[in-house]
Amino acid sequence: MGYWIEIHCDIKSFGPPGELHLNGWCSNESTSYPMGMAKSTRASYFKALKYLTEQAKGWGWKKTREGWICPNCQKYREDVPSETN
């Protein structure tokens, strides 16, 4: 048995005012977020988590105190917190 890991946006935005987004605006709505599988060992889990974290940052995601924020939500939120490690 293994682990399925996903990084979701923790601050959901609905895009710019006046624009209609049928599939939503946040990456959570379109399932365009980092995800992957890890084997059932602790080492594999942490290796996969590190890979997904690097992938998320490469795609423009931001890790904050409140959690992960997708690139789309970052564009339309003025109160996006600063990035953490």
N, C-alpha and C positions, 0 to 999 in steps of 0.2 A: 504494500500500500504506500502511496506517496502523498505529497501535499500539493494542492493547487493554491497558488498565491496570486493575488491581484492587488494593485495599488489604485485606489479610488480617489476621486476628488472629494475633499471634506467640506469645501465651501462651494455650494452650488449656485451658479448664476444663470439667469435666463437670457443673457445677451443684451444688446443695446436696446434702449426704449424704442418702441414703434416698429421693431422688426419682428416678423413672425418666423419662428423656427419650428417646423413641424416635428422634427426629431429631437427637439431640445437644443440647448446650446452647450451645455456642460459635456465634457468628454464621457461622463458616466452614462449619458443618454445614448451615445453612439457606440459604446463599448470600445472606444479607442483609447484604452489605457493599458499600461504595462501589466502583463500577466504571464504566468508560466508554471511549470511543474517542477517539483523537487522530489528526489527519492526520499524514502522514509528514514534517512539518517540525519542526525543533527548537522553534520558537516555539509551535506547536500542542501539542506534547508537554508543554511546561512550563505552558502555559495550562490544559490538561486536568488535569495533576498538581496545580496550585494549586486548581482547582475541586474535585477529589476530596478534597484535604486539608481544605478548608473544609467540605465536605459531611460528611466523617467526624467532624470536631469538632462539627458541628451535631447529629449523631446520637448524640453522647455517647462517641465513640471517643476514646482517649487515646494520644498519641504519647510514647513513652519511649525511653530508651537501648537497650532490648532490642527495640524495634519498636512496632507498633500493638497496642492491646488493646481488644477490643470491650466494649460496656457490660455484657453478660452475664457475661463473665469477670471484669470489675472487681468485680462484686457478691460473688463467691465466692472471691476471692483476697485474703488479708490482706497479701501481700507485693508488691502492685502498686507499681512504682517511681513516682517523681514524674514529672510531665509535663515534656517538653522542647519547645522551639520548632520 
